[in-house]
Amino acid sequence: MKKYNYDLGIIGGMGPEATAEIFQRIISKTKADEDQDHMRICVLNNANIPDRTKFILEEGENPLPYLKKAVKQLLKLKVKSFIIACNTAHYFVDELDYNHHKITFYSIVDETVEHINRRYSGYPICLLATNGTIKTKVYSKRLDELSIKQISLNETKQEKIMSAINMTKAGFPKQEIIKTLEEVMSQINIQEEKCLFVLGCTELSLYRTELSKKYRVIDAMDILIDKVITANNYQSK
């Protein structure tokens, strides 16, 4: 009998399309010749988890109890490790009760910042993320510790990024959303030619391919996926 039923648990639903994307990317980036070569994954797609940004901005219900419940569900399912398919939700990680259990958490924030420090420490970083992620400084605190230059968006530009995220959740046409993002990115690119854009929201990860054709982009979702594949002793393509 195996000690663990699943190699990886995904706490998702924040939002559902981004959760499906991270699951699909894990499959497509895993080197496999047959079904049994793939990772055993459990996806908790709980779309009822309250909006993280609304709570941080004091406009909504606290998502923490829902996230704690999700961790308990993963423990019951005997999951070896887990990730959270939402950058903003990482603000609550320190309050999740998992440290004394034999379950490993892989942080999208930690893995992305470490990747930047290894490969892009000389580049100014422009984080594209929710208002909640920006306000709680889950990325910027870590980047500051490493003395990595950051480019902050003004209120108007940040509103456009937030609009693109909300449009994604609402199912707007993809090209319309990309146009909104590029309105911001093109202006920043003129100011900082070496700028590295970090897709720090799993909704924005959906536009990685298109945006990377014009801009220097790294996707936090991709970095996390590479980590969980190798950490769970599978092979990446």
WOWOHU-V893207 format. One record per helix or strand of 3 or more residues. SS is the DSSP state (helix for helix, strand for strand). FROM is the first residue (numbers start at 0). LEN is the number of residues. If there is no record, write none. Layout:
ss=SS from=FROM len=LEN
ss=SS from=FROM len=LEN
This chain:
ss=strand from=5 len=7
ss=helix from=15 len=14
ss=helix from=34 len=3
ss=strand from=40 len=5
ss=helix from=51 len=5
ss=helix from=63 len=13
ss=strand from=78 len=6
ss=helix from=87 len=8
ss=helix from=107 len=12
ss=strand from=124 len=4
ss=helix from=130 len=6
ss=helix from=139 len=6
ss=helix from=154 len=15
ss=helix from=173 len=18
ss=strand from=195 len=4
ss=helix from=203 len=8
ss=strand from=216 len=3
ss=helix from=219 len=12
